[in-house]
Amino acid sequence: MDIVIVITFLVVNLIIGLYASKNINTIKDYAIGSRNFSTATITATIVATWIFGSSVSINLLETYNNGLFFVLPAIADGFSFFIIAYFYAPRMSEFLGKLSVAEAMGSLYGKHVRIITAISGIIPAIGNIAMQFSILAILLNYLFDTSSSYSLVISGLIVITYSSFGGIKAVTFTDMIQFFTFGVIIPMMAFLIWNSLDNTKEIWNVLNSNPLFDYKEVFNIHNSRFLSTLLLFLFFMLPGLDPALFQRIAMAKNTIQVSKSFVIAGVIIICCYLILDFAGLLLLADNVTNINQDNILQYVLDNYFHTGFKGLLIVGIMAMIMSTADSYINTSSVLFSYDFCSSLGLKLSEQKELLLARISSIFIGISALMLSLFSHNLLEMILSAYSFYMPIVSIPLILAIFGFRSSSKAVLIGMLVGFITVLSFKLFFETDSMIPGMLANLIFFIGSHYVLREPGGWVGIKETASLDTVRVNRKRTIKRIVQSIIEFNLLKSFKDNLPKEEKIQVYFGLFCVISIFSNAYSLPKILAEQYANILYPIYYSTLILSTIFITYPLWLQRFKNQSFKAILWNIAIFYNLAFSSSLLVVLSKFSSIQITILMANLITISILLRWEVALLMILGGFFTSIQFYKYYMGELALAEELSNLQFKIVYLLLLVCSVLIAFLKPKQEQQALSELKIDYLGSKIDDQEQELIRSQELKYEFLRNLEHEVYTPIIGITSLGQVLWDNYDQLSEKERRKATKEIAKNSDRLRSLVSNMVDLSKLSSLSYKLNIEEVNLTELVYERVEICKKLYITNQDQDLQQFFLIIEDNITANCDKYYISRTIDNIVINSIQYCKQGTIMVKLVKNKSNIEFSVDDEGIGIPKEELYHIFGIFIVSSRTKTSSGGRGIGLALCKKAINLHGGEIWVESNGTKGAVFKFILPTIIK
């Protein structure tokens, strides 16, 4: 059974890998594909690449042998991904699309640095692949009960085959399968080990009595292990940007996608490591002895897994092995064929270059396969492998990302010193050579730059738009948080939590009655008598609050005022669902029924309230109930009740699940629909004769558009309304929501047409006066862009469109806020609609005499001959005109509004790709 599971897994990966290899025609397709991967796909391949097959044995054994001295540094590995996401990614726009880290370094410092980077990347790649095959040999020898290498060779050749022929597409698709596989198996392993323990109190004993888990010793600078632990922590914490990770960055669409992918990957990696470390703790609690790197996997398989489950664990670890091995095979083959060979002057056609990459993949894979037969300590092997990369390449690469550039001479000096330092520490010291080697490279690289007076220095990065946008968003986020704290109003917050429908309050009261009766009925009689002095007041007060809301329709009108109702509503939710239910769980000694009722209550809180308030109430209710129990029963009694670790952990997991539900619940605030959606029609003539003809055409165009724009939404509203009326009870909640959304959408389309026509009529009138007031244009632009993004960018397009905001602070102007808002909306929506993939840059700057606003996109562009007429009424670009017609008055409205403000508006385009819409406003509007 186990053998069948493993063979099936290998065959499926081979078939999918080879199938994904279609349409690989160039080395770029082989290295980074079409750069059209989703965020989920990139996240999966990052995690699958980074979590090695050896991670299981390393984390289990090192946690068993070293406790917190390994656990804390290992978790730092996940936090390194947050550093990449928040500090590296926004600065790496110029590196996106590079086929390898060596190409990126070569573009900065020349071919010699490119060659060294390629060699330094190939060596750790072979080491990592060999390490994966070493674990694979252990698993297969166990599975087939033999020490023969045939099974290892066959399995290794499967990985080498689809990696060599399929390139990054095969690697990515198989990584997704492998990610799902080990994502299921790792928690299963920890659960089975935990379930086999006779007494879970042993876990608590290990944590309390074993010095390896004494955090005070870990942070004791006098401890002999402090320095090595610190160096290991820094090694895991510092993002080295090894070739495989750099490749994952280069294959992303933009820096925003890079940041999202690495944040999610960091969270997943930390969770995986914690689960593996917890499994290592369980081995200690089970009093396991005589385990080492050679037998730890066999021990786990023999003692905690049965037939069938053994095959699943082996498949899970094999998934980790294959996902890492195939990534490094692909990366190293690109480094050799594309960077090393081309830098030596070997010029090949695209087909021969691709062939060379595939041949080098096979050679590298087989070399690693042979090396795996001689590997020893796995952790030492991975550290040794990276000793040839991080001290040599990481320092100049990281400095380049942060804007420090120098000459190739200074870089080569730093690389040489870093390499010599690594060798010296390996030969004469027992301390790890990684950090000293990187420090030596850093000192000599920067020192050589300034001593030799090389050109460059802190010149900054080339493409600053992404970084500037991130900085502005962070600044605004901090400002918004501070402002919300300063302006916080408790009563207003309570009112915001009120349900929009009064009947929900009645349902809430009924739910609370059912919940409290369920608690009372399920609580054992002995406990009910023991805690009668606590329970009965809770029962009575909860029932009183519940009854008040059940009878809400009968309230006198003076009691239905918003303030009184809001205060009572929030108190009832906190007291009935969070505090009382949590306290009853503790009093029941973590009864499973009470925990289930608590879970239902917490989920109800997350549905009734905004996620921020729900989270605060859940945590507040839990800690308040604990403090109340301590006060009533005493610290000693609480410790005795909570001594059973299994109940504590189950309770914690349930609490975390509730928190996650609150976080993941969509925000309940309704977003206002858009002001309008711009469609364009027609073309404009220049001379008077054509103008007369065009006037006649415009009349019919107007009537046709009026019929389309009015008739279409009316049909949508009436037909969907009739369907809802006739079949309301038969439709599901999802179908009803969809129908009402379509009605609202059609209503807004009709409203926006009428609104635009009225606005144009007003603005065309000589008697119309603008409502001039002082407006903060900085805040207005941020607000309107954010609303347009939420309303018009779909989930499918989020990864394709990237906004850059270059907006000066505190720009104010005297203007009509309504019409300037409409103008901004029209221009931004126009870019969103016709730039489905690429960047959209929004600028707001103030000059001496005017204020300039512009939106620059990489969309379909506007023909040059149409630029002058594009702001006419019912005029659209020939590239955006459709057979269904459209309103075509959005840009006309923009021109009217800006002209009335004494400004100018125009559009620039090269006629093939992209357009820049600009308008200027005078600083003083008369």
Secondary structure, DSSP 8 states (H G I E B T S, - for coil): -HHHHHHHHHHHHHHHHHHTTTT--SHHHHHTTTS---HHHHHHHHHHHHS-THHHHHHHHHHHHHTHHHHHHHHHHHHHHHHIIIIIGGG-GGGTT-S-HHHHHHHHH-HHHHHHHHHHHHHHHHHHHHHHHHHHHHHHHHHHTS--SHHHHHHHHHHHHHHHHHHHHHHHHHHHHHHHHHHHHHHHHHHHHHHT-S-THHHHHHHHH-GGG-HHHHT-TTSTTHHHHHHHHHHHHS----HHHHHHHHTSSSHHHHHHHHHHHHHHHHHHHHHHHHHHHHHHHTT--S--TTTHHHHHHHHH--TTHHHHHHHHHHHHHHHHHHHHHHHHHHIIIIIIHHHTT----HHHHHHHHHHHHHHHHHHHHHHGGG---HHHHHHHHHTTTIIIIIHHHHHHHTTEE--HHHHHHHHHHHHHHHHHHHHH-SS-SHHHHHHHHHHHHHHHHHHTT-S-EE---S--HHHHHHHHHHHHHHHHHHHHHHT--HHHHHHHTS-SSTHHHHHHHHHHHHHHHHHHHHS-HHHHHHTHHHHHHHHHHHHHHHHHHHTGGGS-GGGG-HHHHHHHHHHHIIIIIIIHHHHHHHHTTS-HHHHHHHHHHHHHHHHHS-HHHHHHHHHHHHHHHHHHHHHHH-HHHHHHHT--HHHHHHHHHHHHHHHHHHHHS---S-----S-----------SHHHHHHHHHHHHHHHHHHHHHHHHHHHHHHHHHHHHHHHHTTTS-HHHHHHHHHHHHHHHHHHHHHHHHHHHHHHHHSTT----EEEEEHHHHHHHHHHHHHHHH--GGGTTTEEEEEEE-TT-EEEEEHHHHHHHHHHHHHHHHHH-SSEEEEEEEEE-SSEEEEEEEE-SS---GGGTTTTTSTT---TTT--TT-----HHHHHHHHHHHTT-EEEEE--SSS-EEEEEEEESS--
